[in-house]
Each structure stands twice: as structure tokens, then as C-alpha cells.
Amino acid sequence: MTGDEPFSGHEPPDTSLPPEGGRFGRFVPTSRGRSALAIAGFLGIPLFFSSLMASTLALEKPGKIQWHGCASGICTVWHPPTAANTAQIWGWALVPPLILVIVGWIATRLPLGFYVSCIAAIVIAMAVVHKTGIWAAHHTVRFPLGADLIPPSISNIWDRGEWELEARDTALSLSHWTIGIALAAMFVMGFLAVRAHQKKRRLPPVSGVPMVGAGGPSSTMPGTD
């Protein structure tokens, strides 16, 4: 400001916008809030049932009573799994979805929390079923008469290894559903964020406050001249 320029009492506001780089500028698809916890809870439903199948293959074992005196030398009677064994299976099945919900709760405080929850669900879903082949083989050995503990000669429902195959397929299918839903959710959230950003860029620019003239606005009341 030079000495020859009049002073109006204040500087005009700077209405210039920072330059944007790239097609989307400085766009970052933020998603802070409860959506991270909501998607974690939703994805925890198929993840729980996948984990339940996997933990059943890994931990379930029948009761067995043996004694000497049969023609073969040792008599064996099989019994269904105990209540303690069933509780152990359900307890371990709850661990993966609980971890996912905790991650979702923490992610509510992160700018990209929604995507963090989805990625965590994908990683956990893959970890839950990565050894189901080994667990299915071990479960077959523990149930030599089949999952129903009935010999084939007495019209059993499950032959040896048949239930384990179906349980593993179910666990893998539910894991794939968890991963698919997580990927779809990230795609939809990203698409909506990009669309909202583009719509905001198409809005007309906000005009600045007009500069006050050198003499300033006239304060003379009408009829007083």
C-alpha cells in the first residue's frame, strides 16, 4: 500500500481458493463416524458362522468309553461331545467377530475408519479358514463312524468324512461372502464420496465482498442536504 492510496479502514477479504492438483484435486474419501462400527457389526454376522464351522472342525471331539472283553479285544462306545467341549467351540467362534467389532470401534476415530473396518474383516475372514483343510482331516480321524457316531451298517446319516467336507465348504463360502460384502461396501462408499466431491466442484464459486471505495459509503441521510 503506497502513500497516495486512500485508506478505507480495513483490508478486503481474500477470496482466492488454493489450486487443486489432479483430476480430483486434493480429494480424500474420508468416512469418520459410526459407519465404521456399523459395517464391522454387519460383517461380523457371516464371519461368526464361518468361524463357528471352523472352530467345530478344529475343536469338536466325541466322548469315548473303552473296555476289554469284546471279541476284538477292546470294546468302544462313542458319545456326543460334552457340554464343556461345545462351550469351548462357541467361545472360540466368538473371538474373530469380537476382534472385528473392536477394530470397528477404534476405526470410528480414524478419517478412513470405514475402509479400515472392511479391510480388517477381509483379513480376519481369510485367517479364520486358512487351516480348515487340516482341521477337517483331524476331525475325520476323531469321528471314525461319521459325525453322527452311527456305524454305516445301521443306516447312518453321515459317512466318515462326509460332514467334514460340507462343513469346510460352508466355512469357506461364508468367508467368501464376508470378503465380497466388504469389497462391495468399500466400492459403494468410495463411489458416493467421489460423486459428492464432483458435485461440490460443480457448484458456482462464492463471490467475494466488494471493495469499499476511497470515499467510503455516504452516511448522509436523505433530505438533509
C-alpha positions in Angstrom: 0.0 0.0 0.0 1.5 3.3 -1.1 1.1 6.7 0.5 -1.0 8.0 -2.4 -3.7 5.3 -2.0 -6.6 6.1 0.4 -7.1 4.0 3.5 -10.6 2.7 3.9 -10.2 1.3 7.4 -9.9 -2.4 6.6 -8.5 -4.7 4.0 -10.8 -6.6 1.7 -11.1 -10.4 2.4 -9.0 -12.8 0.4 -11.5 -14.9 -1.5 -8.9 -16.8 -3.6 -9.0 -20.6 -3.4 -5.9 -22.8 -3.3 -5.0 -24.5 -6.5 -6.2 -28.1 -7.0 -3.9 -30.8 -8.4 -5.0 -33.7 -10.5 -8.4 -34.7 -11.7 -9.9 -34.8 -8.2 -7.8 -32.2 -6.6 -6.9 -32.8 -3.0 -9.8 -35.2 -2.6 -9.6 -37.8 0.2 -12.6 -40.1 0.8 -12.9 -39.6 4.5 -15.5 -41.5 6.5 -15.1 -40.7 10.1 -18.1 -41.7 12.4 -20.3 -44.6 13.4 -20.3 -46.1 9.9 -17.0 -47.9 10.7 -18.6 -49.6 13.7 -21.9 -50.3 11.8 -20.1 -52.1 8.9 -18.0 -54.1 11.4 -21.0 -55.3 13.2 -22.8 -56.2 9.9 -19.7 -58.1 8.6 -19.4 -59.9 11.9 -22.6 -61.9 11.2 -21.3 -64.1 8.3 -17.8 -64.0 9.9 -19.2 -65.6 13.1 -20.9 -68.5 11.3 -17.8 -69.1 9.3 -15.7 -69.1 12.5 -18.2 -71.5 14.1 -17.8 -74.0 11.4 -14.0 -73.7 11.5 -13.8 -74.0 15.3 -16.1 -77.0 15.2 -13.7 -78.7 12.8 -10.7 -77.8 14.9 -12.1 -78.5 18.4 -15.0 -80.9 18.4 -14.3 -84.4 19.7 -16.7 -87.2 20.8 -16.8 -88.9 24.1 -15.3 -92.4 24.1 -15.6 -95.3 26.5 -13.4 -98.4 26.1 -13.0 -101.7 28.0 -11.6 -105.1 27.4 -13.9 -108.1 26.9 -15.1 -108.0 23.3 -14.2 -110.5 20.6 -11.9 -107.9 19.1 -10.2 -107.4 22.4 -11.4 -103.8 23.2 -15.0 -102.6 23.2 -15.6 -98.9 22.2 -18.7 -96.8 22.7 -18.9 -93.3 21.2 -20.9 -90.5 22.8 -21.7 -87.0 21.6 -19.4 -84.1 22.6 -19.7 -82.9 26.1 -21.2 -79.5 27.1 -17.8 -78.2 28.0 -16.5 -79.1 24.5 -19.5 -77.4 22.9 -19.0 -74.2 25.1 -15.3 -74.2 24.0 -16.3 -74.3 20.4 -18.8 -71.4 20.7 -16.3 -69.4 22.8 -13.6 -69.6 20.1 -16.2 -68.9 17.4 -17.0 -65.5 19.0 -13.3 -64.3 19.0 -13.0 -63.3 15.4 -16.2 -61.2 15.2 -15.4 -59.7 18.6 -12.0 -58.6 17.3 -13.6 -57.1 14.2 -16.1 -55.1 16.3 -13.2 -53.8 18.5 -11.4 -52.7 15.3 -14.6 -51.0 14.1 -14.9 -49.1 17.4 -11.4 -47.9 17.2 -11.8 -47.0 13.5 -14.7 -44.6 14.4 -11.9 -42.2 15.4 -10.0 -42.5 12.1 -10.5 -40.4 9.0 -10.7 -43.6 6.8 -12.4 -45.7 9.5 -15.0 -47.3 7.3 -12.3 -48.7 5.0 -10.2 -49.9 7.9 -13.2 -52.0 9.2 -13.7 -53.5 5.8 -10.0 -54.4 5.3 -9.9 -55.9 8.8 -12.9 -58.0 8.0 -11.2 -59.3 4.9 -8.0 -60.2 6.7 -9.8 -61.9 9.6 -12.1 -63.9 7.3 -9.1 -65.2 5.5 -7.3 -66.1 8.7 -10.3 -68.0 10.1 -10.4 -70.6 7.3 -6.7 -70.8 6.3 -6.3 -74.2 8.1 -9.8 -75.8 7.6 -8.3 -78.5 5.4 -6.1 -79.7 8.2 -8.8 -79.3 10.8 -11.3 -81.3 8.6 -8.8 -84.2 8.3 -8.2 -84.2 12.1 -12.0 -84.1 12.7 -12.4 -87.1 10.4 -9.9 -89.1 12.5 -11.7 -88.2 15.7 -15.0 -89.4 14.3 -14.3 -92.8 12.7 -18.0 -93.6 12.4 -19.0 -90.3 10.9 -20.3 -87.1 12.5 -23.5 -88.8 13.7 -21.4 -91.6 15.5 -23.6 -94.3 13.9 -21.9 -97.2 12.0 -22.7 -97.5 8.3 -24.4 -100.8 8.8 -27.2 -99.1 10.8 -28.3 -96.6 8.2 -26.2 -93.7 9.3 -26.8 -90.2 8.1 -23.2 -89.1 7.6 -20.4 -91.4 6.3 -16.9 -90.9 7.5 -15.5 -87.6 6.2 -18.8 -86.5 4.6 -19.8 -84.0 7.2 -16.3 -82.5 7.4 -16.3 -81.8 3.7 -19.6 -80.0 3.9 -18.6 -78.1 7.0 -15.4 -76.9 5.3 -17.3 -75.8 2.2 -19.7 -73.9 4.4 -16.9 -72.1 6.3 -15.2 -71.1 3.0 -18.5 -70.0 1.5 -19.3 -67.7 4.4 -15.8 -66.4 4.4 -16.1 -65.5 0.7 -19.4 -63.8 1.5 -17.7 -61.7 4.2 -15.0 -60.7 1.8 -17.4 -60.0 -1.0 -19.6 -57.8 1.1 -16.6 -55.9 2.5 -15.3 -55.2 -1.0 -18.7 -54.1 -2.3 -19.2 -51.8 0.7 -15.8 -50.1 0.1 -16.7 -49.7 -3.6 -20.1 -48.1 -2.8 -18.6 -45.8 -0.2 -15.8 -44.7 -2.5 -18.2 -44.1 -5.4 -20.5 -42.0 -3.2 -17.6 -40.0 -1.9 -16.2 -39.3 -5.4 -19.7 -38.4 -6.7 -20.2 -36.0 -3.8 -16.8 -34.4 -4.4 -17.5 -33.9 -8.1 -20.9 -32.4 -7.3 -19.3 -30.0 -4.9 -16.8 -28.9 -7.5 -19.6 -28.1 -10.0 -21.2 -25.5 -7.6 -20.7 -21.8 -8.6 -17.9 -20.1 -6.8 -18.7 -17.8 -3.9 -18.2 -14.1 -4.8 -16.1 -12.0 -2.5 -17.1 -8.9 -0.6 -16.9 -5.8 -2.8 -14.1 -3.4 -2.0 -15.1 -0.2 -0.3 -14.4 2.9 -2.4 -11.9 5.6 -1.4 -14.5 7.9 0.0 -16.5 5.2 1.7 -20.2 4.8 1.7 -22.2 8.0 2.1 -23.7 8.5 5.5 -25.8 11.5 4.6 -29.5 10.9 5.4 -32.0 11.7 2.6 -33.4 15.2 2.8 -30.6 16.7 4.9 -28.6 18.3 2.1 
